[in-house]
Amino acid sequence: MINLDDPKKLRPLASQAHQVAMNMLRPISRKYDRAEHEYPQELDMLAAMIDGLSESGASSGAGASGVRRDEKEEKAGVKNGTNLASVMSIQEMCWGDVGLLLSMPRQGLGNSAIASVADDEQLERFDGVWAGMAITEPGTGSDSANIKTTAVLDGDEYVLNGEKIYVTAGGRADHIVVWATLDRDLGRAAIKSFVVPKGTPGMRVDRLEHKLGIRASDTATIIFENCRVPKENLLGSPEVDVKQGFAGAMATFDNTRPLVAAMAIGCAKASLDLTRDLLEEAGVVIDYDRPAVTQSAAAAKFLQMEADWEGARLLTLQAAWMADNREPNSLEASMAKAKAGRVGSDITLSCVELAGSIGYSEAELLEKWSRDSKILDIFEGTQQIQQLIVARRVLGLSSAELK
């Protein structure tokens, strides 16, 4: 029989993450929302603690590197593994602050990309780096297959040229995972990802963006001009398989989209928890034993939001569980990202509305969470792109057949 409870072995990890969110992240949340582009020094100690837990094995592989689909785990018959641990811990951390989580050293989306597709030698070589991920370009929008940044093999090095925008942690990370094409004429099949160390000649951070939300996290534009990278820094196979397309590069998203969904779930849960308290202080009774139609409009709205939140949470857990069990989860990862992204934004905005002037002011963090949550419906693939991917998977159509 299906069990929808959180796995017992992962509950201590989730509890620890919640304590960190409550005692370390939440108290400095407003400070770094106001001090945009100022690095949160408090995160260094927390990052060191997470590194220690990972090295000791006490964290069950949670974190950016926890998304790797390990062959050994497959043989061991793992059911609830590191992907599930990661989404559960990220959910709790984002109950504290999304922007601060995205600012965590060595926990960037580029780290997840490395964990997803790097070979064993690359995993060892890039162990301990802090990697941002550079995909989006001016003019490409959500179409990752339309990447213009080029990578041309010259001897033992690739020469990168192009511009990347909206790179999360782009100013702080010490490495950047860059998507580039080996040959524009071969289309999406030629798109590969490269690990580029900061300080590499020809690579420069052009500017940092001022943003609506997640202000604690820096978002950069990075320029590559004749930037030479060792050919060993290409993640995965350098071969161009026209039949496969760029499924290898896109497979990264099957692991990282549930992580972004978990961020939205955590931020929405923070809003629900605070709004419940504010409603109770105002005398609004939320009765789980009575139909919503017999309760106040505020209580009925709150019950509906909780139901939507639970649906998003379960979809996210399913996508992560499938990754742990090495089951194809592209459909489920996009479903989770689409559901959680939309629900997260809807819930945080609705909580602002229910709380009235308190929700709109800086007296509470509700207005901040509504700003933070919007990006979670956009990056790692917008709401519209996720729905398009889901439609293709359900209908069995290719990207060329359904645009």
Beta strands, then each sheet from edge to edge (+ up, - down):
strand 1: 131-134
strand 2: 150-154
strand 3: 157-168
strand 4: 175-181
strand 5: 191-197
strand 6: 203-208
strand 7: 219-230
strand 8: 234-235
sheet 1: 1+ 4+ 5- 8+
sheet 2: 2+ 3- 7+ 6-
end
